[in-house]
Amino acid sequence: MREWINDYIAAEKKALDTIPVDQVAAAIDTVNEALREERQIFVFGNGGSASNSSHFATDLGKGSSDAVGKRFRVTSLNDNVSWMTAIGNDYDYSGIYRRQLENYGKKGDVVLVMSVSGSSPNLVEACNWAKENGLHIIALIGGKRGELSKIADNCIVVEETHYGRAEDCHMGIAHMICYAFIENPDLFS
């Protein structure tokens, strides 16, 4: 077991080393622009990525907002279970995020989507709608890239296909975005 743990840690470190710094910096710039222009930030994913999305929305909406003294308009679309299940039941599961964006999304808003595969039909459908309607798309994806890599304006690829390690890296990137504001509030407005 110790060898497996050491191997896992080594693989995690290798995955972390693939995080593209320039794309993360660009994401921070986009989030800052959304803050300045009072744009909405929509974040979502499936499974572990949904949990990471909720965590990101909490940290940005509370901690980052408190630090800079201005409120981020951030919403995790995977947190309204009754709405998601109503959409999935009455229409189809692939529309659970697109149909929410249709209600709230406006040109200039930001979508931050997390997906290890980059190919989940509900995420692709939502991002296609976002692209068609002038929203800026940041995609945190894994090494398979998938369809989201072709749609996103800023594609942050972690070169890892293992779901746990890729999701760990995505949460690390989410924390980098939030803590850029928390630890450097004077740089942002």
Backbone as JSON, one array per atom type, in Angstrom:
{
  "sequence": "MREWINDYIAAEKKALDTIPVDQVAAAIDTVNEALREERQIFVFGNGGSASNSSHFATDLGKGSSDAVGKRFRVTSLNDNVSWMTAIGNDYDYSGIYRRQLENYGKKGDVVLVMSVSGSSPNLVEACNWAKENGLHIIALIGGKRGELSKIADNCIVVEETHYGRAEDCHMGIAHMICYAFIENPDLFS",
  "N": [[0.83, -1.2, 0.0], [1.96, 1.26, 0.74], [3.73, 1.75, -1.36], [1.92, 2.06, -3.48], [0.62, 4.39, -2.61], [2.76, 6.23, -2.64], [3.29, 6.17, -5.39], [0.89, 7.21, -6.36], [0.97, 9.81, -5.31], [3.23, 10.76, -6.68], [2.26, 10.69, -9.3], [0.22, 12.56, -9.06], [1.68, 14.9, -8.55], [2.99, 15.1, -10.99], [0.81, 15.57, -12.68], [-0.05, 18.06, -11.65], [2.08, 19.62, -12.47], [1.49, 20.03, -15.12], [-0.31, 22.05, -15.35], [-1.34, 24.82, -17.14], [0.11, 27.83, -16.83], [-0.21, 30.36, -18.1], [-2.81, 30.19, -19.17], [-4.31, 29.95, -16.84], [-3.76, 32.42, -15.67], [-5.0, 34.03, -17.58], [-7.64, 33.25, -17.16], [-8.05, 34.28, -14.6], [-7.88, 37.0, -15.23], [-10.18, 37.22, -16.84], [-12.2, 36.63, -14.96], [-11.8, 38.77, -13.25], [-12.47, 40.87, -14.96], [-15.19, 40.3, -15.26], [-16.0, 40.85, -12.66], [-15.44, 43.64, -12.5], [-17.21, 44.61, -14.46], [-19.6, 43.81, -13.48], [-20.68, 41.37, -14.3], [-22.31, 38.19, -14.69], [-21.16, 35.08, -13.43], [-21.22, 31.82, -14.35], [-20.99, 28.57, -13.17], [-20.35, 25.09, -13.55], [-20.61, 21.48, -13.57], [-20.31, 17.88, -13.73], [-20.84, 15.2, -11.4], [-17.93, 14.68, -9.51], [-16.85, 17.01, -10.52], [-19.03, 18.68, -10.37], [-19.2, 19.02, -7.62], [-16.76, 20.35, -7.23], [-17.38, 22.66, -8.65], [-19.4, 23.81, -7.08], [-17.92, 24.31, -4.76], [-16.03, 26.14, -5.77], [-17.77, 28.3, -6.45], [-18.64, 29.02, -3.91], [-16.21, 29.8, -2.62], [-15.35, 31.92, -4.3], [-17.59, 33.61, -4.27], [-17.86, 34.24, -1.55], [-15.28, 34.35, 0.01], [-13.43, 35.58, -1.86], [-14.93, 37.81, -2.64], [-15.22, 39.13, -0.17], [-12.55, 39.82, 0.31], [-11.83, 41.62, -1.79], [-13.72, 43.53, -1.5], [-15.91, 43.91, -3.08], [-18.73, 42.43, -4.64], [-18.72, 39.28, -6.15], [-20.67, 38.07, -8.8], [-21.68, 35.14, -8.83], [-22.76, 31.88, -9.65], [-23.48, 28.51, -9.06], [-24.63, 26.26, -11.28], [-25.26, 23.63, -10.84], [-26.35, 23.38, -8.35], [-29.08, 23.6, -7.88], [-31.09, 21.3, -7.37], [-33.82, 20.56, -7.64], [-34.66, 22.05, -9.87], [-32.9, 21.07, -11.84], [-33.66, 18.33, -11.92], [-36.32, 18.58, -12.69], [-36.05, 19.65, -15.28], [-34.57, 17.56, -16.47], [-36.41, 15.45, -16.21], [-38.78, 16.4, -17.5], [-37.93, 17.27, -20.01], [-35.07, 16.61, -21.17], [-32.03, 15.11, -19.98], [-29.71, 16.18, -21.07], [-30.15, 18.88, -21.33], [-29.98, 20.18, -18.89], [-28.27, 22.22, -17.98], [-28.09, 24.06, -20.1], [-30.75, 25.0, -20.34], [-31.03, 26.42, -17.96], [-29.14, 28.41, -18.37], [-30.4, 29.7, -20.48], [-32.4, 31.07, -19.13], [-30.95, 32.88, -17.54], [-28.44, 33.69, -18.64], [-26.47, 36.19, -20.24], [-25.14, 38.12, -22.93], [-21.67, 38.57, -22.71], [-21.44, 37.6, -20.15], [-19.88, 35.06, -18.06], [-18.92, 31.69, -18.43], [-17.78, 29.04, -16.52], [-16.71, 25.94, -16.85], [-16.28, 22.61, -15.7], [-14.74, 19.58, -16.49], [-13.54, 16.36, -16.71], [-13.5, 14.56, -18.88], [-14.29, 16.23, -20.94], [-16.34, 15.91, -22.7], [-19.02, 15.54, -21.95], [-22.41, 15.35, -22.73], [-24.38, 17.18, -21.68], [-22.84, 19.3, -20.78], [-21.5, 20.12, -23.08], [-23.69, 20.88, -24.68], [-24.69, 23.07, -23.19], [-22.48, 24.8, -23.31], [-22.25, 25.2, -26.06], [-24.6, 26.68, -26.47], [-23.95, 28.9, -24.9], [-21.73, 29.91, -26.31], [-22.94, 30.6, -28.76], [-24.46, 32.7, -27.87], [-22.82, 34.71, -26.99], [-21.42, 34.5, -24.53], [-18.53, 34.25, -22.49], [-16.35, 31.51, -22.4], [-14.71, 29.47, -20.15], [-12.96, 26.54, -19.86], [-12.15, 23.9, -17.8], [-10.42, 21.1, -18.24], [-9.59, 17.57, -18.74], [-6.91, 15.39, -19.88], [-7.99, 14.06, -22.13], [-9.29, 15.92, -23.55], [-11.63, 16.39, -25.46], [-14.84, 17.54, -26.75], [-15.31, 20.04, -25.57], [-12.89, 21.35, -25.64], [-12.78, 22.43, -28.14], [-14.73, 24.31, -28.13], [-14.4, 26.17, -26.05], [-13.33, 29.46, -25.06], [-11.14, 29.87, -23.49], [-9.21, 27.31, -22.78], [-8.27, 25.25, -20.3], [-6.13, 22.83, -19.88], [-5.47, 19.96, -18.07], [-3.02, 17.67, -18.17], [-3.92, 14.86, -17.74], [-5.71, 11.85, -17.39], [-6.84, 10.37, -15.43], [-9.53, 10.39, -13.31], [-9.74, 11.22, -10.56], [-7.23, 12.47, -10.02], [-7.19, 14.47, -12.02], [-9.47, 15.95, -11.31], [-8.63, 16.82, -8.79], [-6.6, 18.57, -9.58], [-8.13, 20.41, -11.04], [-9.63, 21.55, -8.96], [-7.56, 22.71, -7.61], [-6.82, 24.67, -9.49], [-9.16, 26.18, -9.45], [-8.98, 27.12, -6.83], [-6.66, 28.66, -7.14], [-7.63, 30.72, -8.77], [-9.53, 31.9, -7.06], [-7.93, 32.55, -4.78], [-6.13, 34.29, -5.91], [-7.46, 36.69, -5.82], [-8.09, 36.83, -3.08], [-5.58, 36.89, -1.82], [-4.28, 38.97, -3.07], [-5.7, 41.5, -3.04], [-5.42, 44.23, -3.64], [-4.66, 44.37, -6.26], [-6.84, 44.12, -7.82], [-10.13, 45.14, -8.96]],
  "CA": [[0.0, 0.0, 0.0], [2.83, 2.44, 0.78], [4.24, 1.97, -2.72], [0.82, 2.62, -4.26], [0.42, 5.78, -2.16], [3.87, 7.02, -3.2], [3.07, 6.28, -6.84], [-0.24, 8.13, -6.56], [1.47, 11.17, -5.05], [4.12, 11.12, -7.78], [1.41, 10.96, -10.47], [-0.48, 13.82, -8.79], [2.65, 15.98, -8.76], [3.2, 15.2, -12.44], [-0.39, 16.22, -13.24], [-0.01, 19.47, -11.26], [3.1, 20.29, -13.28], [0.98, 20.31, -16.47], [-1.25, 23.19, -15.33], [-0.8, 25.91, -17.97], [0.1, 29.07, -16.04], [-0.75, 31.48, -18.89], [-4.27, 30.05, -19.28], [-4.88, 30.25, -15.52], [-3.68, 33.88, -15.54], [-6.05, 34.58, -18.44], [-8.92, 33.02, -16.47], [-8.12, 35.28, -13.52], [-8.2, 38.27, -15.89], [-11.59, 37.16, -17.26], [-13.02, 36.72, -13.75], [-11.67, 40.16, -12.79], [-13.28, 41.7, -15.86], [-16.58, 40.06, -14.89], [-16.21, 41.6, -11.42], [-15.48, 45.07, -12.83], [-18.39, 44.92, -15.28], [-20.76, 43.23, -12.8], [-21.19, 40.27, -15.12], [-22.6, 36.94, -14.0], [-20.28, 33.94, -13.67], [-21.93, 30.56, -14.18], [-20.05, 27.46, -13.06], [-21.07, 23.82, -13.46], [-19.95, 20.24, -13.98], [-21.01, 16.65, -13.33], [-20.14, 14.36, -10.43], [-16.91, 15.38, -8.73], [-16.72, 18.36, -11.08], [-20.14, 19.47, -9.81], [-18.77, 19.39, -6.27], [-15.73, 21.39, -7.38], [-18.06, 23.88, -9.09], [-20.05, 24.38, -5.89], [-16.85, 24.8, -3.89], [-15.51, 27.35, -6.4], [-18.75, 29.38, -6.31], [-18.61, 29.43, -2.5], [-14.98, 30.53, -2.33], [-15.33, 33.19, -5.05], [-18.7, 34.45, -3.82], [-17.68, 34.69, -0.18], [-13.91, 34.73, 0.36], [-12.85, 36.55, -2.8], [-15.73, 39.03, -2.54], [-14.86, 39.8, 1.08], [-11.19, 40.36, 0.2], [-11.74, 42.77, -2.69], [-14.71, 44.53, -1.1], [-16.93, 43.99, -4.11], [-19.35, 41.11, -4.7], [-18.75, 38.5, -7.39], [-21.98, 37.53, -9.15], [-21.33, 33.78, -9.22], [-23.79, 30.88, -9.38], [-23.23, 27.14, -9.5], [-25.88, 25.77, -11.87], [-25.58, 22.28, -10.4], [-26.81, 23.39, -6.97], [-30.54, 23.61, -7.78], [-31.45, 19.92, -7.72], [-35.21, 20.45, -8.1], [-34.74, 22.56, -11.23], [-32.21, 20.13, -12.71], [-34.44, 17.11, -12.1], [-37.51, 18.94, -13.48], [-35.62, 19.75, -16.68], [-34.22, 16.21, -16.92], [-37.62, 14.63, -16.29], [-39.77, 16.93, -18.43], [-37.34, 17.43, -21.34], [-34.01, 15.6, -21.24], [-30.91, 15.42, -19.09], [-28.67, 16.97, -21.75], [-30.48, 20.29, -21.28], [-30.11, 20.7, -17.51], [-27.53, 23.47, -17.8], [-28.47, 24.99, -21.17], [-32.04, 25.63, -20.05], [-30.82, 27.42, -16.91], [-28.46, 29.55, -19.01], [-31.4, 30.44, -21.26], [-33.11, 31.96, -18.22], [-30.1, 33.87, -16.88], [-27.23, 34.09, -19.34], [-26.49, 37.36, -21.13], [-23.9, 38.38, -23.65], [-20.63, 39.13, -21.87], [-21.3, 36.81, -18.93], [-18.8, 34.07, -18.1], [-19.17, 30.3, -18.07], [-16.62, 28.24, -16.15], [-17.17, 24.56, -16.84], [-15.25, 21.65, -15.32], [-15.02, 18.24, -17.01], [-12.33, 15.59, -16.99], [-13.59, 14.01, -20.24], [-14.51, 17.29, -21.92], [-17.31, 15.45, -23.71], [-20.35, 15.29, -21.41], [-23.39, 16.0, -23.6], [-25.06, 18.32, -21.07], [-21.89, 20.41, -20.71], [-21.28, 20.56, -24.45], [-24.9, 21.59, -25.1], [-24.73, 24.37, -22.49], [-21.4, 25.65, -23.82], [-22.62, 25.61, -27.42], [-25.57, 27.77, -26.32], [-23.2, 30.05, -24.39], [-20.93, 30.43, -27.42], [-23.87, 31.21, -29.71], [-25.09, 33.87, -27.27], [-21.83, 35.71, -26.61], [-20.83, 34.33, -23.21], [-17.12, 33.83, -22.52], [-16.28, 30.16, -21.84], [-13.48, 28.91, -19.6], [-13.15, 25.11, -19.62], [-11.11, 23.14, -17.11], [-10.64, 19.75, -18.74], [-8.52, 16.61, -18.59], [-6.06, 15.09, -21.03], [-8.73, 13.59, -23.31], [-9.74, 17.17, -24.16], [-13.03, 16.29, -25.83], [-15.51, 18.59, -27.53], [-15.2, 21.34, -24.91], [-11.63, 22.0, -26.03], [-13.04, 23.13, -29.41], [-15.75, 25.35, -27.91], [-14.0, 27.15, -25.03], [-12.46, 30.6, -25.38], [-9.92, 29.61, -22.72], [-9.23, 25.9, -22.42], [-7.2, 24.93, -19.35], [-6.0, 21.38, -19.94], [-4.59, 19.22, -17.17], [-2.63, 16.49, -18.95], [-4.18, 13.68, -16.91], [-7.01, 11.25, -17.69], [-7.34, 9.78, -14.18], [-10.55, 11.33, -12.85], [-9.42, 11.79, -9.25], [-6.1, 13.41, -10.1], [-7.59, 15.63, -12.83], [-10.38, 16.76, -10.49], [-7.8, 17.49, -7.78], [-5.94, 19.7, -10.25], [-9.16, 21.42, -11.35], [-9.94, 22.28, -7.72], [-6.38, 23.55, -7.37], [-6.94, 25.83, -10.38], [-10.26, 26.99, -8.89], [-8.42, 27.82, -5.67], [-5.74, 29.7, -7.63], [-8.44, 31.85, -9.22], [-10.1, 32.57, -5.87], [-6.89, 33.1, -3.92], [-5.51, 35.44, -6.57], [-8.18, 37.85, -5.29], [-7.99, 36.85, -1.63], [-4.22, 37.22, -1.37], [-3.78, 40.14, -3.79], [-6.89, 42.32, -3.3], [-5.09, 45.55, -4.16], [-4.43, 44.29, -7.71], [-8.12, 43.92, -8.5], [-11.27, 46.01, -8.61]],
  "C": [[0.87, 1.26, 0.0], [3.37, 2.76, -0.62], [3.15, 2.59, -3.6], [0.58, 4.08, -3.9], [1.52, 6.67, -2.73], [3.73, 7.22, -4.7], [1.95, 7.26, -7.16], [0.22, 9.58, -6.37], [2.37, 11.64, -6.18], [3.3, 11.47, -9.04], [0.65, 12.28, -10.29], [0.44, 15.01, -9.02], [2.9, 16.19, -10.25], [2.02, 15.91, -13.11], [-0.39, 17.72, -12.9], [0.98, 20.27, -12.11], [2.63, 20.62, -14.7], [0.01, 21.49, -16.5], [-0.64, 24.35, -16.1], [-0.98, 27.27, -17.29], [-0.54, 30.22, -16.83], [-2.27, 31.4, -19.01], [-4.95, 30.34, -17.94], [-4.85, 31.77, -15.29], [-4.76, 34.56, -16.39], [-7.43, 34.39, -17.81], [-9.11, 34.02, -15.34], [-8.47, 36.65, -14.11], [-9.67, 38.32, -16.3], [-12.52, 37.31, -16.06], [-12.96, 38.14, -13.19], [-12.49, 41.1, -13.66], [-14.77, 41.53, -15.55], [-16.93, 40.81, -13.61], [-16.36, 43.09, -11.71], [-16.77, 45.46, -13.54], [-19.69, 44.37, -14.69], [-21.47, 42.2, -13.66], [-21.42, 39.04, -14.24], [-21.56, 35.89, -14.4], [-21.07, 32.69, -13.35], [-20.91, 29.43, -14.16], [-20.84, 26.17, -12.91], [-20.2, 22.67, -13.96], [-20.8, 19.07, -13.52], [-20.18, 15.89, -12.3], [-19.18, 15.14, -9.57], [-16.7, 16.8, -9.22], [-17.86, 19.26, -10.63], [-19.78, 19.93, -8.4], [-17.72, 20.48, -6.32], [-16.36, 22.71, -7.8], [-18.73, 24.58, -7.92], [-19.02, 25.0, -4.96], [-16.28, 26.1, -4.45], [-16.47, 28.53, -6.21], [-18.78, 29.91, -4.88], [-17.38, 30.29, -2.21], [-14.93, 31.88, -3.03], [-16.39, 34.13, -4.5], [-18.53, 35.0, -2.42], [-16.27, 35.23, 0.05], [-13.31, 35.79, -0.55], [-13.6, 37.88, -2.75], [-15.36, 39.82, -1.29], [-13.5, 40.49, 0.95], [-11.13, 41.62, -0.65], [-12.76, 43.85, -2.36], [-15.77, 44.8, -2.15], [-17.44, 42.58, -4.35], [-19.25, 40.5, -6.1], [-20.17, 37.98, -7.59], [-21.74, 36.13, -9.71], [-22.41, 32.81, -8.77], [-23.33, 29.53, -9.9], [-24.54, 26.56, -9.99], [-26.21, 24.35, -11.44], [-26.08, 22.23, -8.96], [-28.33, 23.41, -6.81], [-31.07, 22.26, -8.27], [-32.88, 19.83, -8.25], [-35.37, 20.96, -9.53], [-34.08, 21.59, -12.22], [-33.05, 18.87, -12.97], [-35.74, 17.4, -12.87], [-37.16, 19.02, -14.96], [-35.33, 18.35, -17.22], [-35.45, 15.34, -17.12], [-38.56, 15.1, -17.4], [-39.23, 17.09, -19.86], [-36.31, 16.33, -21.55], [-32.83, 16.08, -20.43], [-29.87, 16.3, -19.76], [-28.94, 18.47, -21.7], [-30.45, 20.92, -19.91], [-29.35, 21.99, -17.26], [-27.88, 24.49, -18.87], [-29.76, 25.72, -20.82], [-31.93, 26.64, -18.9], [-30.12, 28.65, -17.49], [-29.44, 30.37, -19.85], [-32.17, 31.42, -20.39], [-32.25, 33.13, -17.76], [-28.96, 34.44, -17.7], [-27.43, 35.26, -20.28], [-25.13, 37.5, -21.79], [-22.9, 39.07, -22.71], [-20.46, 38.42, -20.54], [-20.23, 35.74, -19.14], [-19.33, 32.71, -17.68], [-17.84, 29.68, -17.68], [-17.12, 26.82, -15.96], [-16.01, 23.64, -16.51], [-15.66, 20.26, -15.8], [-13.73, 17.52, -17.3], [-12.36, 15.09, -18.42], [-13.68, 15.1, -21.3], [-15.59, 16.97, -22.93], [-18.72, 15.21, -23.19], [-21.39, 16.05, -22.22], [-24.07, 17.21, -22.98], [-24.14, 19.53, -20.97], [-21.64, 20.99, -22.09], [-22.48, 21.36, -24.95], [-24.98, 22.98, -24.48], [-23.67, 25.31, -23.06], [-21.64, 26.07, -25.26], [-23.62, 26.76, -27.37], [-24.84, 29.04, -25.87], [-22.4, 30.7, -25.51], [-21.81, 31.19, -28.41], [-24.46, 32.52, -29.19], [-24.1, 34.85, -26.64], [-21.31, 35.64, -25.19], [-19.39, 33.85, -23.38], [-17.0, 32.49, -21.79], [-14.86, 29.81, -21.42], [-13.76, 27.45, -19.3], [-11.93, 24.53, -18.93], [-11.35, 21.69, -17.47], [-9.41, 18.87, -18.5], [-7.84, 16.33, -19.92], [-6.76, 14.55, -22.26], [-9.23, 14.76, -24.16], [-11.22, 17.14, -24.52], [-13.54, 17.52, -26.56], [-15.36, 19.97, -26.9], [-13.93, 22.08, -25.3], [-11.79, 22.79, -27.33], [-13.97, 24.32, -29.23], [-15.22, 26.49, -27.04], [-13.14, 28.27, -25.6], [-11.12, 30.45, -24.69], [-10.01, 28.19, -22.2], [-8.01, 25.6, -21.55], [-7.13, 23.42, -19.23], [-5.02, 20.89, -18.89], [-4.28, 17.91, -17.9], [-2.7, 15.23, -18.09], [-5.57, 13.16, -17.25], [-7.61, 10.54, -16.48], [-8.29, 10.8, -13.55], [-10.19, 11.99, -11.53], [-8.31, 12.82, -9.33], [-6.47, 14.65, -10.92], [-8.52, 16.54, -12.03], [-9.64, 17.48, -9.37], [-7.13, 18.72, -8.39], [-6.94, 20.8, -10.58], [-9.52, 22.22, -10.1], [-8.76, 23.17, -7.35], [-6.42, 24.81, -8.22], [-8.04, 26.76, -9.86], [-9.77, 27.77, -7.68], [-7.45, 28.91, -6.11], [-6.52, 30.94, -8.06], [-8.96, 32.62, -8.01], [-9.03, 33.25, -5.04], [-6.08, 34.2, -4.59], [-6.15, 36.71, -6.03], [-8.02, 37.97, -3.77], [-6.63, 37.34, -1.16], [-3.61, 38.45, -2.04], [-4.92, 41.14, -4.04], [-6.59, 43.67, -3.9], [-4.85, 45.55, -5.67], [-5.72, 44.29, -8.5], [-9.17, 44.93, -8.05], [-12.44, 45.67, -9.48]]
}
